[in-house]
């Protein structure tokens, strides 16, 4: 969401000044790229794994617990932070070396941290759940009163509705739970952006040299559909069976600043896959500047070009704030560390959970496949239209492992078959290139392999569990609550989701 902001009203002058500052920041990026002013220019950075994991809070009855302030006070750890909804928190995992067995050590530290946080949360009658979308969320939980207390969230809510001029419409048709079940539809109007808070994700960061950014971003875009198909964990919202990875359409609709007329004109949405392969990171910052009006036009008096003229690295506060309100599924990140600028790809398509080892496996698969594609003799994106990659994301999110995806030199293929035949060896090569040990590669890629063989993701397990409960006579509300209680138990036991129930 960017840094804290507190200004409650914005004038036309605020917007003009902010637009100028963002434009100057974009010019500064171009100059820094041309002059080699990024830390990693010409030198590949040390491989580091950085991640953010968003979490849900539930009470003893598995209903959403609107208690993030009390939970954060109880946890008392700066790695845990507030999120948009009062039923959300987030853990930021500091970047760690992505070599040898360090990922296994990171997995152990993450599990220890989450266990400690769960114990502290229980003291205030709340519990943590790693899931892409909390199954027991209902429409009443999206009322404005449940937005977190941090002023920036309320301000963002105000600005999105000011730009849109009308309530947000959520309209998603799902896929039937089983034979004899009808297609369910969620169609509702919401007067807050809180459906966005229902979309709890795993966000992965990869620092890259400027000249390598385009290849890494293109590679990440090309596998987005595979990622969501293999890791789907968000099948239910507001009592409705939707997609295997319902975060994708919910997030797209919940932050849409366009009324129907602007959609019909083809105005670009703020949650955006993009529209082309890129040649440089500058392409993305330029698009963000050109196409998207400011949501939070808070400006400083620091001119980024003057900073460069003075021999200083600019912080680009306005560009970074603006960039944080354009919700690309693979986002470009400009950041400063110890006075030096660097660039990252932030991958945002994955859901949280179900377990820590599943989370680490999803990360390892992503990093490995991206590295393998970047090092391939011929870029995958030179063999595949950008529209095919965008359609793969929608298809993989909707149907999960049952999806039909397009892949160059293969044609239409299911994600499990493609992964077993092509992508697991590619990921193994990529992780070996990063420097991961045989033990670490085998641990995490075997989890992805197991999902493909057992045909079970978090979403597939949730759907099956609810179906069985309903066929045994439970209504939807009780089935969702009972399923979630079992989910939480299995989450704490820690075995990967592909072995649940086997």
C-alpha positions in Angstrom: 0.0 0.0 0.0 3.0 2.3 0.2 4.1 4.4 3.1 1.7 5.8 5.7 -0.3 8.7 4.5 -2.7 10.9 6.4 -3.9 13.6 4.1 -7.7 13.4 4.0 -8.5 15.6 1.0 -6.7 16.3 -2.3 -7.0 19.3 -4.5 -6.4 19.6 -8.2 -3.0 21.2 -7.4 -2.1 18.2 -5.4 -2.8 15.9 -8.3 -0.9 18.1 -10.8 2.1 18.3 -8.5 2.1 14.5 -7.9 1.8 13.8 -11.6 4.8 16.0 -12.2 6.8 14.3 -9.5 5.9 10.8 -10.8 6.9 11.9 -14.3 10.2 13.3 -13.0 10.8 10.0 -11.1 10.3 8.1 -14.3 12.8 10.3 -16.1 15.2 9.6 -13.2 14.8 5.9 -13.7 15.7 6.3 -17.3 18.8 8.3 -16.5 19.9 5.8 -13.8 19.5 2.9 -16.2 21.5 4.7 -18.9 24.3 5.8 -16.4 24.6 2.4 -14.6 23.6 3.9 -11.2 22.0 0.7 -9.9 23.9 -1.4 -7.4 23.7 -4.5 -9.5 24.5 -3.0 -12.8 26.6 -5.5 -14.7 26.9 -7.8 -11.6 24.2 -10.3 -10.8 23.2 -9.8 -7.2 23.6 -12.4 -4.5 20.5 -14.7 -4.7 18.2 -13.9 -1.8 14.7 -15.2 -1.1 12.3 -12.6 0.3 8.7 -13.1 1.0 5.5 -11.7 2.5 2.8 -14.0 3.8 -0.7 -12.6 4.5 -2.7 -14.4 7.2 -6.3 -14.6 8.3 -7.6 -14.4 11.8 -10.4 -16.6 13.1 -12.2 -17.1 16.4 -12.9 -20.3 18.2 -15.9 -20.9 15.9 -13.8 -20.5 12.8 -15.5 -17.2 12.0 -13.4 -14.1 11.0 -11.9 -12.5 14.1 -11.9 -8.7 13.7 -9.0 -8.4 16.0 -5.7 -7.6 14.2 -4.8 -4.7 16.5 -5.1 -6.9 19.6 -3.3 -9.8 17.9 -0.4 -7.6 16.8 -0.1 -6.2 20.3 0.0 -9.8 21.7 2.5 -11.0 19.1 4.8 -7.9 19.7 7.1 -8.7 16.8 8.0 -6.1 14.1 8.0 -8.7 11.4 4.2 -8.8 11.8 2.2 -5.9 10.4 -1.4 -4.8 9.9 -3.3 -5.4 6.6 -6.4 -3.9 5.0 -9.0 -5.9 6.9 -9.3 -6.2 10.7 -9.3 -10.0 10.0 -5.8 -9.8 8.4 -2.2 -9.5 9.4 1.0 -10.0 7.4 4.5 -11.4 8.2 7.5 -10.0 6.3 10.3 -12.5 6.0 13.6 -10.7 5.7 15.6 -11.7 2.6 17.8 -14.7 3.2 20.5 -16.4 1.1 19.0 -18.7 -1.6 21.8 -21.2 -1.6 22.7 -24.6 -0.2 20.4 -25.7 2.7 19.5 -22.1 3.7 16.0 -22.5 2.4 15.4 -25.4 4.8 16.7 -23.2 7.7 14.4 -20.4 6.6 11.5 -22.9 6.5 12.2 -23.9 10.1 12.5 -20.3 11.2 9.2 -19.4 9.5 7.5 -22.3 11.2 8.9 -21.3 14.6 7.8 -17.7 14.1 4.3 -18.7 13.1 3.9 -21.1 16.0 4.9 -18.4 18.4 2.5 -15.9 16.8 -0.3 -18.5 17.0 0.4 -19.0 20.7 0.3 -15.2 21.4 -2.8 -14.8 19.2 -4.6 -17.5 21.2 -4.2 -15.3 24.3 -6.7 -12.9 22.8 -9.0 -15.7 21.5 -7.8 -15.6 17.9 -6.0 -18.0 15.6 -3.9 -17.7 12.5 -4.9 -19.3 9.2 -2.7 -19.5 6.1 -5.3 -19.8 3.3 -5.8 -17.9 0.1 -9.3 -16.9 0.9 -11.0 -17.5 4.3 -13.9 -19.8 3.6 -16.1 -18.4 6.4 -16.1 -14.8 5.2 -19.5 -13.6 4.5 -20.8 -10.4 2.8 -21.4 -8.7 6.1 -17.7 -8.9 6.8 -17.0 -6.4 4.0 -18.7 -3.5 5.7 -16.6 -0.3 6.0 -16.4 -0.6 9.8 -14.0 -3.6 9.4 -11.3 -1.7 7.6 -8.1 -1.6 9.7 -7.5 1.5 11.8 -4.4 2.7 9.8 -5.5 5.9 8.1 -4.0 4.9 4.7 -6.5 2.1 4.3 -9.5 4.3 4.8 -8.0 6.9 2.6 -7.3 4.4 -0.2 -10.9 3.2 0.2 -12.2 6.8 -0.2 -10.1 7.5 -3.3 -11.1 4.3 -5.1 -14.8 5.1 -4.6 -14.2 8.7 -5.5 -12.6 7.6 -8.8 -15.3 4.9 -9.4 -18.3 7.0 -8.4 -20.5 4.0 -7.5 -20.4 0.8 -5.4 -18.1 -2.0 -6.4 -19.8 -4.9 -8.1 -18.5 -8.5 -7.5 -19.8 -10.9 -10.2 -18.2 -14.3 -10.5 -19.6 -17.6 -11.7 -17.9 -20.6 -10.2 -17.5 -24.2 -11.2 -19.8 -27.0 -9.8 -18.6 -28.8 -6.7 -19.5 -32.2 -8.1 -21.8 -34.2 -10.3 -25.3 -33.0 -9.9 -24.3 -29.7 -8.5 -25.2 -26.5 -10.3 -22.9 -23.6 -11.2 -22.9 -21.1 -8.3 -22.7 -17.4 -8.8 -21.6 -14.6 -6.4 -23.2 -11.3 -7.5 -23.2 -8.5 -5.0 -22.5 -4.8 -4.6 -20.1 -3.7 -1.9 -19.6 -0.2 -0.5 -15.9 -0.8 0.6 -12.8 -2.3 -0.9 -12.7 -5.0 1.8 -13.2 -7.9 -0.7 -9.6 -7.1 -1.5 -8.7 -8.1 2.1 -10.2 -11.5 1.4 -7.4 -12.2 -1.0 -4.5 -13.3 1.2 -1.4 -14.0 -0.7 2.2 -15.1 -0.8 4.4 -12.4 -2.3 7.8 -13.3 -3.6 10.7 -10.9 -4.2 13.6 -11.5 -6.5 16.4 -8.8 -6.8 17.8 -8.7 -10.3 20.4 -6.7 -12.2 18.7 -3.9 -14.4 19.8 -5.5 -17.7 18.2 -8.8 -16.6 15.0 -7.4 -15.3 13.0 -7.8 -18.5 13.8 -11.4 -18.9 12.9 -12.2 -15.3 9.6 -10.3 -15.6 8.7 -11.9 -18.9 9.5 -15.4 -17.4 7.3 -14.7 -14.4 4.4 -13.5 -16.5 4.7 -16.6 -18.7 4.2 -19.1 -15.8 1.5 -17.2 -13.8 -1.2 -19.6 -15.0 0.9 -22.6 -14.0 1.5 -21.1 -10.6 -2.1 -20.6 -9.7 -3.2 -24.0 -11.1 -0.6 -25.8 -9.0 -1.1 -23.8 -5.9 -4.8 -22.9 -5.9 -6.1 -22.4 -2.3 -9.1 -20.0 -2.6 -12.3 -21.8 -3.7 -14.9 -20.3 -1.5 -16.2 -16.7 -0.7 -19.4 -15.6 0.9 -20.7 -19.2 1.1 -20.2 -19.7 -2.7 -18.1 -22.2 -4.6 -16.2 -20.1 -7.1 -12.8 -20.7 -8.8 -9.9 -22.8 -7.6 -8.0 -19.6 -7.2 -10.8 -17.1 -6.6 -8.3 -14.4 -5.4 -7.7 -13.6 -9.1 -11.2 -12.4 -10.1 -12.0 -11.1 -6.6 -8.9 -8.9 -6.5 -9.5 -7.7 -10.0 -13.0 -6.6 -9.3 -12.5 -5.3 -5.7 -10.0 -2.6 -6.6 -11.5 -1.6 -10.0 -11.7 2.1 -10.2 -13.6 2.0 -13.5 -17.4 2.4 -13.8 -19.0 0.4 -16.6 -18.6 3.1 -19.2 -14.9 3.3 -18.8 -14.6 -0.5 -19.0 -16.5 -0.4 -22.2 -14.0 2.2 -23.5 -11.1 -0.2 -22.8 -9.6 1.8 -20.0 -7.0 -0.3 -18.3 -7.8 -1.8 -14.9 -5.6 -1.1 -11.8 -5.3 -4.8 -11.2 -3.5 -5.6 -14.4 -1.7 -8.5 -16.0 -0.2 -6.1 -18.6 -0.5 -6.1 -22.4 2.9 -7.0 -23.8 6.3 -8.5 -23.2 8.8 -5.8 -22.1 12.4 -4.9 -23.1 13.3 -3.0 -20.0 11.9 -2.2 -16.5 11.5 1.3 -17.8 8.6 0.1 -20.0 6.6 -0.8 -16.8 7.2 2.4 -14.9 6.4 4.4 -18.1 3.1 2.6 -18.5 2.2 3.2 -14.8 2.9 6.9 -15.3 1.1 7.2 -18.6 -2.1 5.1 -17.9 -3.0 5.4 -14.3 -4.2 8.5 -12.4 -3.0 8.9 -8.8 -5.0 7.4 -6.0 -2.9 8.9 -3.2 -1.3 12.1 -4.5 0.9 12.9 -1.6 4.0 14.8 -2.7 7.3 15.9 -1.3 9.4 18.9 -2.3 12.3 16.8 -3.5 13.0 16.9 -7.2 14.5 13.5 -8.2 16.4 15.0 -11.2 18.0 17.6 -9.0 19.0 14.8 -6.6 20.8 13.0 -9.5 22.4 16.3 -10.6 23.8 16.6 -7.1 25.2 13.1 -7.2 22.6 11.6 -4.8 20.4 8.5 -5.4 16.8 9.7 -5.3 14.3 8.0 -3.1 11.5 8.5 -5.7 8.8 8.6 -3.0 6.0 9.6 -5.4 6.9 7.0 -8.0 7.1 4.3 -5.4 3.8 5.3 -3.8 2.1 5.4 -7.2 3.6 2.1 -8.2 2.2 0.6 -5.0 -1.4 1.4 -6.2 -1.0 -0.2 -9.6 -1.6 -3.9 -8.8 0.3 -5.8 -11.4 0.4 -9.6 -10.8 4.2 -9.2 -11.3 5.1 -5.8 -10.1 8.4 -3.8 -10.7 9.9 -2.6 -7.4 12.5 0.3 -7.1 14.1 0.3 -3.6 16.9 1.8 -1.7 19.2 -0.1 0.6 22.2 1.6 2.4 21.9 4.5 0.0 22.1 2.3 -3.1 19.3 1.7 -5.6 18.2 -1.8 -6.8 15.4 -3.4 -8.6 13.1 -6.4 -7.8 10.4 -8.4 -9.4 7.5 -8.9 -6.9 5.4 -12.0 -7.8 1.9 -11.6 -6.4 -0.2 -14.4 -8.0 0.2 -17.1 -5.3 -2.2 -17.7 -2.4 -1.0 -18.2 1.2 -0.8 -21.7 2.6 -1.8 -24.3 3.2 1.3 -25.2 5.2 4.8 -23.8 5.7 6.3 -26.5 3.5 3.7 -25.9 0.8 4.6 -22.2 0.9 8.3 -23.0 0.5 7.6 -25.4 -2.3 5.6 -22.8 -4.1 8.5 -20.3 -3.7 11.1 -22.8 -4.8 9.1 -23.8 -7.9 8.6 -20.2 -8.9 12.3 -19.2 -8.5 13.5 -22.4 -10.2 11.3 -22.2 -13.2 12.0 -18.5 -13.7 15.8 -19.1 -13.5 15.5 -22.0 -15.9 13.5 -20.0 -18.4 15.9 -17.0 -18.2 18.9 -19.3 -18.8 17.3 -21.1 -21.7 18.8 -20.8 -25.2 15.6 -19.4 -26.7 13.3 -17.2 -24.5 9.9 -18.9 -24.0 8.2 -15.5 -24.5 9.5 -15.3 -28.0 7.5 -18.4 -28.8 4.3 -17.5 -27.0 1.9 -14.6 -27.4 1.3 -12.3 -24.4 -2.4 -13.0 -24.7 -1.8 -16.7 -24.3 0.0 -16.1 -21.0 -2.9 -13.8 -19.8 -5.5 -16.4 -20.8 -3.5 -19.1 -19.0 -3.7 -17.1 -15.8 -7.5 -16.9 -16.0 -7.9 -20.6 -17.0 -5.5 -21.9 -14.3 -7.2 -19.8 -11.6 -10.6 -21.0 -12.7 -10.1 -24.7 -13.2 -6.9 -25.5 -11.3 -5.4 -28.8 -12.3 -8.3 -29.4 -14.6 -7.4 -26.4 -16.7 -6.2 -26.5 -20.3 -3.2 -24.2 -20.8 -1.3 -23.3 -23.9 2.4 -24.0 -23.9 4.9 -23.6 -26.9 5.9 -26.8 -28.7 3.3 -28.7 -26.6 0.0 -27.1 -27.5 -3.0 -27.4 -25.1 -2.0 -29.3 -22.0 -3.1 -29.8 -18.4 -0.9 -28.1 -15.8 -0.1 -31.4 -13.9 1.1 -33.1 -17.1 3.1 -30.0 -18.2 4.7 -29.8 -14.8 5.7 -33.5 -14.6 7.0 -33.6 -18.1 8.7 -30.2 -18.6 8.7 -27.9 -15.6 10.0 -29.9 -12.7 13.3 -30.7 -14.6 13.5 -27.1 -15.6 12.9 -26.0 -12.0 15.5 -28.4 -10.7 18.1 -27.0 -13.2 17.2 -23.4 -12.1 17.5 -24.1 -8.4 20.8 -25.9 -9.0 22.0 -22.8 -10.9 21.0 -20.7 -7.8 23.1 -23.0 -5.7 20.4 -24.9 -3.7 21.5 -28.3 -2.3 20.3 -31.6 -3.6 18.4 -32.0 -0.3 16.6 -28.7 -0.6 15.7 -29.2 -4.3 14.3 -32.7 -3.6 12.4 -31.5 -0.6 10.4 -28.8 -2.3 10.0 -30.1 -5.8 8.8 -33.4 -4.4 5.8 -31.4 -2.9 4.9 -30.0 -6.3 5.3 -33.4 -7.9 3.1 -34.9 -5.2 0.3 -32.4 -6.0 0.4 -33.4 -9.6 0.4 -37.1 -9.0 -2.3 -37.1 -6.2 -4.2 -34.4 -8.1 -4.7 -32.5 -4.9 -4.1 -28.8 -4.2 -5.4 -26.8 -1.2 -8.4 -25.8 -3.3 -9.1 -29.4 -4.5 -8.9 -30.6 -0.8 -11.3 -27.8 0.4 -13.8 -28.5 -2.4 -13.8 -32.2 -1.8 -14.1 -31.8 2.0 -17.1 -29.5 1.7 -18.7 -31.8 -0.9 -18.4 -34.8 1.4 -19.9 -32.9 4.3 -22.8 -31.6 2.3 -23.5 -35.1 0.9 -23.6 -36.3 4.5 -26.4 -33.8 5.2 -24.7 -30.6 6.4 -25.7 -27.2 5.1 -23.1 -25.0 3.4 -22.4 -22.8 6.4 -21.7 -25.8 8.7 -19.7 -27.6 6.0 -17.4 -24.6 5.5 -16.9 -24.2 9.2 -16.2 -27.9 9.8 -13.9 -28.0 6.8 -12.0 -25.0 8.0 -11.6 -26.5 11.5 -10.0 -29.7 9.9 -7.9 -27.5 7.6 -6.5 -25.6 10.6 -5.6 -28.9 12.4 -3.8 -30.2 9.3 -2.1 -26.9 8.8 -0.6 -27.1 12.2 0.4 -30.7 11.8 2.5 -29.5 8.8 2.3 -32.2 6.3 2.0 -30.9 2.7 -1.5 -30.7 1.3 -1.1 -33.4 -1.3 -1.0 -36.1 1.4 -4.0 -34.7 3.4 -6.6 -37.5 3.6 -4.4 -40.1 2.0 
